[in-house]
Amino acid sequence: MSNAERQTLRESRKKDNKALFMIYQGLGEATLEMVALVKTSKEAREMLNKTYSGVEKTKRVRLQALRGDFEKLNKESNETVSDYFTKVISLVHQMRRNGENIDDVRVMEKILRCLDLKFDHVVIAIEESKNLKDLTVKELMGSL
């Protein structure tokens, strides 16, 4: 091999190792063990594609369960507003990762609807003074 060819090969291997490293960084422990023995990023990508080829159906099933959880979610009497917000936002993020297109207004309406009775006056004040379409979830959290 000529010197230029060796340099090109070295650069190519370096890029492949970087790509493989990035793939490893994005995987959980169980998934990482599946691809830990592959030598190239292409092999890792092919293995992951084969492993997760049925993911769409799984996402739809998971999304159905998450939608049900979202609808049933209520604030517990001993739960703080901050904890309830965290629970709702976490569930919404899971739904979005699985392909649900849920807008912030729906999330805020859910939050306001499920608060304790002691927040009724605050909820009414927020709904009367602010347009939920112009309000962000973070601003709602600050208001509560």
Secondary structure as GFF3:
##gff-version 3
##sequence-region A 1 144
A	DSSP	alpha_helix	3	25	.	.	.	ID=ss1
A	DSSP	alpha_helix	29	35	.	.	.	ID=ss2
A	DSSP	alpha_helix	41	51	.	.	.	ID=ss3
A	DSSP	alpha_helix	55	72	.	.	.	ID=ss4
A	DSSP	alpha_helix	81	97	.	.	.	ID=ss5
A	DSSP	alpha_helix	104	113	.	.	.	ID=ss6
A	DSSP	three_ten_helix	117	119	.	.	.	ID=ss7
A	DSSP	alpha_helix	120	129	.	.	.	ID=ss8
A	DSSP	alpha_helix	137	143	.	.	.	ID=ss9
###
